[in-house]
């Protein structure tokens, strides 16, 4: 899927230097960044969203004691 992004001059220069030094394309490195960074972004933003639901009382939470008891691990 074609996608375009705008980069600031410093980032563009770094990317150009990397492509020149390695012989790989900009598209290669941009794909790498997206694929490697997407996991981190999902973790962060989905966790943030969940925490907002916890703080607002929309998300149920369980204490360690409750979980241990439910799993039959309580002393």
DOMAR-539836 format. One record per atom (N, C-alpha, C): residue number from 1; residue in one letter; x, y, z; atom name. Coordinates in Angstrom, 1 decimal. Layout:
residues N
+-----+------+--------+--------+--------+------+
|  nr | rest |      x |      y |      z | atom |
+-----+------+--------+--------+--------+------+
| NUM |    A |      X |      Y |      Z |   CA |
...
+-----+------+--------+--------+--------+------+
***
This chain:
residues 75
+-----+------+--------+--------+--------+------+
|  nr | rest |      x |      y |      z | atom |
+-----+------+--------+--------+--------+------+
|   1 |    X |    0.8 |   -1.2 |    0.0 |    N |
|   1 |    X |    0.0 |    0.0 |    0.0 |   CA |
|   1 |    X |    0.9 |    1.2 |    0.0 |    C |
|   2 |    X |    0.8 |    2.1 |   -1.0 |    N |
|   2 |    X |    1.6 |    3.3 |   -1.0 |   CA |
|   2 |    X |    1.2 |    4.3 |    0.1 |    C |
|   3 |    X |    2.2 |    4.8 |    0.8 |    N |
|   3 |    X |    2.0 |    5.8 |    1.8 |   CA |
|   3 |    X |    3.1 |    6.8 |    1.7 |    C |
|   4 |    X |    2.7 |    8.0 |    2.0 |    N |
|   4 |    X |    3.8 |    9.0 |    2.0 |   CA |
|   4 |    X |    3.8 |    9.7 |    3.4 |    C |
|   5 |    X |    5.0 |   10.2 |    3.7 |    N |
|   5 |    X |    5.3 |   10.9 |    5.0 |   CA |
|   5 |    X |    6.2 |   12.1 |    4.7 |    C |
|   6 |    X |    6.1 |   13.1 |    5.5 |    N |
|   6 |    X |    7.0 |   14.2 |    5.5 |   CA |
|   6 |    X |    8.0 |   14.1 |    6.6 |    C |
|   7 |    X |    9.3 |   14.2 |    6.3 |    N |
|   7 |    X |   10.3 |   14.1 |    7.3 |   CA |
|   7 |    X |   11.0 |   15.5 |    7.4 |    C |
|   8 |    X |   11.4 |   15.8 |    8.6 |    N |
|   8 |    X |   12.1 |   17.1 |    8.8 |   CA |
|   8 |    X |   13.5 |   16.9 |    8.1 |    C |
|   9 |    X |   14.1 |   18.0 |    7.8 |    N |
|   9 |    X |   15.4 |   18.0 |    7.1 |   CA |
|   9 |    X |   16.5 |   17.2 |    7.7 |    C |
|  10 |    X |   16.6 |   17.2 |    9.0 |    N |
|  10 |    X |   17.6 |   16.5 |    9.7 |   CA |
|  10 |    X |   17.4 |   15.0 |    9.6 |    C |
|  11 |    X |   16.2 |   14.5 |    9.7 |    N |
|  11 |    X |   15.8 |   13.1 |    9.6 |   CA |
|  11 |    X |   16.0 |   12.7 |    8.2 |    C |
|  12 |    X |   15.6 |   13.5 |    7.2 |    N |
|  12 |    X |   15.8 |   13.1 |    5.8 |   CA |
|  12 |    X |   17.3 |   13.0 |    5.5 |    C |
|  13 |    X |   18.1 |   13.9 |    6.1 |    N |
|  13 |    X |   19.6 |   13.8 |    5.8 |   CA |
|  13 |    X |   20.2 |   12.5 |    6.4 |    C |
|  14 |    X |   19.7 |   12.2 |    7.6 |    N |
|  14 |    X |   20.2 |   10.9 |    8.2 |   CA |
|  14 |    X |   19.8 |    9.7 |    7.4 |    C |
|  15 |    X |   18.6 |    9.7 |    6.9 |    N |
|  15 |    X |   18.1 |    8.6 |    6.1 |   CA |
|  15 |    X |   18.9 |    8.5 |    4.8 |    C |
|  16 |    X |   19.1 |    9.7 |    4.2 |    N |
|  16 |    X |   20.0 |    9.7 |    3.0 |   CA |
|  16 |    X |   21.4 |    9.2 |    3.2 |    C |
|  17 |    X |   21.9 |    9.6 |    4.3 |    N |
|  17 |    X |   23.3 |    9.1 |    4.6 |   CA |
|  17 |    X |   23.3 |    7.6 |    4.8 |    C |
|  18 |    X |   22.3 |    7.1 |    5.5 |    N |
|  18 |    X |   22.2 |    5.6 |    5.7 |   CA |
|  18 |    X |   22.1 |    4.9 |    4.4 |    C |
|  19 |    X |   21.2 |    5.4 |    3.5 |    N |
|  19 |    X |   21.0 |    4.7 |    2.3 |   CA |
|  19 |    X |   22.3 |    4.8 |    1.4 |    C |
|  20 |    X |   23.0 |    5.9 |    1.4 |    N |
|  20 |    X |   24.2 |    6.0 |    0.7 |   CA |
|  20 |    X |   25.3 |    5.0 |    1.2 |    C |
|  21 |    X |   25.4 |    4.9 |    2.5 |    N |
|  21 |    X |   26.4 |    4.1 |    3.1 |   CA |
|  21 |    X |   26.2 |    2.6 |    3.0 |    C |
|  22 |    X |   24.9 |    2.2 |    2.9 |    N |
|  22 |    X |   24.6 |    0.8 |    2.8 |   CA |
|  22 |    X |   24.1 |    0.3 |    1.5 |    C |
|  23 |    X |   23.7 |    1.2 |    0.6 |    N |
|  23 |    X |   23.2 |    0.8 |   -0.7 |   CA |
|  23 |    X |   21.7 |    0.3 |   -0.7 |    C |
|  24 |    X |   21.1 |    0.4 |    0.5 |    N |
|  24 |    X |   19.7 |    0.0 |    0.6 |   CA |
|  24 |    X |   18.8 |    1.2 |    0.3 |    C |
|  25 |    X |   17.5 |    1.0 |    0.0 |    N |
|  25 |    X |   16.6 |    2.1 |   -0.4 |   CA |
|  25 |    X |   16.0 |    2.7 |    0.9 |    C |
|  26 |    X |   15.5 |    3.9 |    0.7 |    N |
|  26 |    X |   14.8 |    4.6 |    1.7 |   CA |
|  26 |    X |   13.6 |    3.8 |    2.1 |    C |
|  27 |    X |   12.9 |    3.2 |    1.1 |    N |
|  27 |    X |   11.7 |    2.4 |    1.4 |   CA |
|  27 |    X |   12.0 |    1.2 |    2.3 |    C |
|  28 |    X |   13.2 |    0.6 |    2.1 |    N |
|  28 |    X |   13.6 |   -0.5 |    2.9 |   CA |
|  28 |    X |   13.7 |   -0.1 |    4.4 |    C |
|  29 |    X |   14.4 |    1.1 |    4.7 |    N |
|  29 |    X |   14.5 |    1.5 |    6.0 |   CA |
|  29 |    X |   13.2 |    2.0 |    6.6 |    C |
|  30 |    X |   12.4 |    2.7 |    5.9 |    N |
|  30 |    X |   11.1 |    3.1 |    6.4 |   CA |
|  30 |    X |   10.2 |    1.9 |    6.7 |    C |
|  31 |    X |   10.2 |    0.9 |    5.9 |    N |
|  31 |    X |    9.5 |   -0.3 |    6.2 |   CA |
|  31 |    X |   10.0 |   -1.0 |    7.5 |    C |
|  32 |    X |   11.3 |   -1.0 |    7.6 |    N |
|  32 |    X |   12.0 |   -1.6 |    8.9 |   CA |
|  32 |    X |   11.5 |   -0.8 |   10.1 |    C |
|  33 |    X |   11.6 |    0.5 |   10.0 |    N |
|  33 |    X |   11.1 |    1.4 |   11.1 |   CA |
|  33 |    X |    9.7 |    1.1 |   11.5 |    C |
|  34 |    X |    8.8 |    1.1 |   10.5 |    N |
|  34 |    X |    7.4 |    0.8 |   10.8 |   CA |
|  34 |    X |    7.2 |   -0.6 |   11.4 |    C |
|  35 |    X |    7.8 |   -1.6 |   10.8 |    N |
|  35 |    X |    7.6 |   -2.9 |   11.3 |   CA |
|  35 |    X |    8.2 |   -3.1 |   12.7 |    C |
|  36 |    X |    9.3 |   -2.6 |   13.0 |    N |
|  36 |    X |   10.0 |   -2.8 |   14.3 |   CA |
|  36 |    X |    9.4 |   -1.8 |   15.3 |    C |
|  37 |    X |    8.9 |   -0.7 |   14.9 |    N |
|  37 |    X |    8.4 |    0.3 |   15.9 |   CA |
|  37 |    X |    6.9 |    0.1 |   16.2 |    C |
|  38 |    X |    6.2 |   -0.6 |   15.3 |    N |
|  38 |    X |    4.7 |   -0.7 |   15.5 |   CA |
|  38 |    X |    4.4 |   -1.5 |   16.8 |    C |
|  39 |    X |    5.2 |   -2.5 |   17.1 |    N |
|  39 |    X |    5.0 |   -3.3 |   18.3 |   CA |
|  39 |    X |    5.0 |   -2.3 |   19.5 |    C |
|  40 |    X |    6.1 |   -1.5 |   19.6 |    N |
|  40 |    X |    6.2 |   -0.6 |   20.7 |   CA |
|  40 |    X |    5.1 |    0.4 |   20.8 |    C |
|  41 |    X |    4.7 |    1.0 |   19.6 |    N |
|  41 |    X |    3.6 |    1.9 |   19.6 |   CA |
|  41 |    X |    2.3 |    1.3 |   20.0 |    C |
|  42 |    X |    2.0 |    0.1 |   19.6 |    N |
|  42 |    X |    0.8 |   -0.6 |   20.0 |   CA |
|  42 |    X |    0.8 |   -0.8 |   21.5 |    C |
|  43 |    X |    2.0 |   -1.3 |   22.0 |    N |
|  43 |    X |    2.1 |   -1.6 |   23.5 |   CA |
|  43 |    X |    1.8 |   -0.3 |   24.2 |    C |
|  44 |    X |    2.4 |    0.8 |   23.8 |    N |
|  44 |    X |    2.3 |    2.0 |   24.6 |   CA |
|  44 |    X |    0.9 |    2.6 |   24.5 |    C |
|  45 |    X |    0.3 |    2.8 |   23.3 |    N |
|  45 |    X |   -1.0 |    3.4 |   23.2 |   CA |
|  45 |    X |   -2.1 |    2.6 |   23.6 |    C |
|  46 |    X |   -2.0 |    1.2 |   23.4 |    N |
|  46 |    X |   -3.1 |    0.4 |   23.9 |   CA |
|  46 |    X |   -3.1 |    0.3 |   25.4 |    C |
|  47 |    X |   -1.9 |    0.3 |   26.0 |    N |
|  47 |    X |   -1.8 |    0.3 |   27.5 |   CA |
|  47 |    X |   -2.3 |    1.6 |   28.0 |    C |
|  48 |    X |   -2.0 |    2.7 |   27.4 |    N |
|  48 |    X |   -2.5 |    4.0 |   27.8 |   CA |
|  48 |    X |   -4.0 |    4.0 |   27.8 |    C |
|  49 |    X |   -4.6 |    3.5 |   26.7 |    N |
|  49 |    X |   -6.0 |    3.5 |   26.6 |   CA |
|  49 |    X |   -6.7 |    2.6 |   27.7 |    C |
|  50 |    X |   -6.1 |    1.5 |   28.0 |    N |
|  50 |    X |   -6.6 |    0.6 |   29.0 |   CA |
|  50 |    X |   -6.5 |    1.3 |   30.4 |    C |
|  51 |    X |   -5.4 |    2.0 |   30.6 |    N |
|  51 |    X |   -5.2 |    2.7 |   31.9 |   CA |
|  51 |    X |   -6.3 |    3.8 |   32.1 |    C |
|  52 |    X |   -6.6 |    4.5 |   31.0 |    N |
|  52 |    X |   -7.7 |    5.5 |   31.1 |   CA |
|  52 |    X |   -9.0 |    4.8 |   31.4 |    C |
|  53 |    X |   -9.3 |    3.6 |   30.9 |    N |
|  53 |    X |  -10.5 |    2.9 |   31.2 |   CA |
|  53 |    X |  -10.5 |    2.5 |   32.7 |    C |
|  54 |    X |   -9.3 |    2.1 |   33.2 |    N |
|  54 |    X |   -9.1 |    1.7 |   34.6 |   CA |
|  54 |    X |   -9.4 |    2.9 |   35.5 |    C |
|  55 |    X |   -8.8 |    4.0 |   35.2 |    N |
|  55 |    X |   -9.0 |    5.2 |   36.0 |   CA |
|  55 |    X |  -10.4 |    5.7 |   36.0 |    C |
|  56 |    X |  -11.1 |    5.5 |   34.9 |    N |
|  56 |    X |  -12.5 |    6.0 |   34.8 |   CA |
|  56 |    X |  -13.5 |    4.9 |   35.3 |    C |
|  57 |    X |  -13.0 |    3.8 |   35.8 |    N |
|  57 |    X |  -13.9 |    2.7 |   36.3 |   CA |
|  57 |    X |  -14.5 |    1.9 |   35.2 |    C |
|  58 |    X |  -14.2 |    2.0 |   34.0 |    N |
|  58 |    X |  -14.8 |    1.3 |   32.9 |   CA |
|  58 |    X |  -14.1 |   -0.1 |   32.7 |    C |
|  59 |    X |  -12.9 |   -0.3 |   33.3 |    N |
|  59 |    X |  -12.2 |   -1.5 |   33.1 |   CA |
|  59 |    X |  -12.1 |   -2.2 |   34.5 |    C |
|  60 |    X |  -12.5 |   -3.5 |   34.6 |    N |
|  60 |    X |  -12.4 |   -4.2 |   35.9 |   CA |
|  60 |    X |  -11.0 |   -4.6 |   36.2 |    C |
|  61 |    X |  -10.6 |   -4.5 |   37.4 |    N |
|  61 |    X |   -9.3 |   -4.9 |   37.9 |   CA |
|  61 |    X |   -9.4 |   -6.0 |   38.9 |    C |
|  62 |    X |   -8.3 |   -6.7 |   39.1 |    N |
|  62 |    X |   -8.3 |   -7.8 |   40.1 |   CA |
|  62 |    X |   -7.1 |   -7.7 |   41.0 |    C |
|  63 |    X |   -7.3 |   -7.9 |   42.3 |    N |
|  63 |    X |   -6.1 |   -7.9 |   43.2 |   CA |
|  63 |    X |   -5.4 |   -9.2 |   43.0 |    C |
|  64 |    X |   -4.1 |   -9.3 |   43.5 |    N |
|  64 |    X |   -3.4 |  -10.5 |   43.5 |   CA |
|  64 |    X |   -4.0 |  -11.6 |   44.3 |    C |
|  65 |    X |   -4.6 |  -11.2 |   45.4 |    N |
|  65 |    X |   -5.3 |  -12.2 |   46.2 |   CA |
|  65 |    X |   -6.5 |  -12.8 |   45.5 |    C |
|  66 |    X |   -7.2 |  -12.0 |   44.8 |    N |
|  66 |    X |   -8.4 |  -12.5 |   44.0 |   CA |
|  66 |    X |   -7.9 |  -13.5 |   42.9 |    C |
|  67 |    X |   -6.8 |  -13.1 |   42.2 |    N |
|  67 |    X |   -6.3 |  -14.0 |   41.2 |   CA |
|  67 |    X |   -5.8 |  -15.3 |   41.7 |    C |
|  68 |    X |   -5.0 |  -15.2 |   42.8 |    N |
|  68 |    X |   -4.5 |  -16.4 |   43.5 |   CA |
|  68 |    X |   -5.6 |  -17.3 |   43.9 |    C |
|  69 |    X |   -6.7 |  -16.7 |   44.5 |    N |
|  69 |    X |   -7.8 |  -17.5 |   45.0 |   CA |
|  69 |    X |   -8.5 |  -18.2 |   43.8 |    C |
|  70 |    X |   -8.8 |  -17.4 |   42.8 |    N |
|  70 |    X |   -9.5 |  -17.9 |   41.6 |   CA |
|  70 |    X |   -8.7 |  -19.1 |   41.0 |    C |
|  71 |    X |   -7.4 |  -19.0 |   41.0 |    N |
|  71 |    X |   -6.6 |  -20.1 |   40.4 |   CA |
|  71 |    X |   -6.2 |  -21.2 |   41.3 |    C |
|  72 |    X |   -6.7 |  -21.1 |   42.5 |    N |
|  72 |    X |   -6.4 |  -22.1 |   43.5 |   CA |
|  72 |    X |   -5.0 |  -22.1 |   44.0 |    C |
|  73 |    X |   -4.4 |  -20.9 |   44.0 |    N |
|  73 |    X |   -3.0 |  -20.7 |   44.5 |   CA |
|  73 |    X |   -2.9 |  -20.1 |   45.8 |    C |
|  74 |    X |   -4.0 |  -19.7 |   46.4 |    N |
|  74 |    X |   -4.0 |  -19.0 |   47.7 |   CA |
|  74 |    X |   -3.5 |  -20.0 |   48.8 |    C |
|  75 |    X |   -2.8 |  -19.4 |   49.8 |    N |
|  75 |    X |   -2.2 |  -20.2 |   50.9 |   CA |
|  75 |    X |   -3.3 |  -20.8 |   51.7 |    C |
+-----+------+--------+--------+--------+------+
***
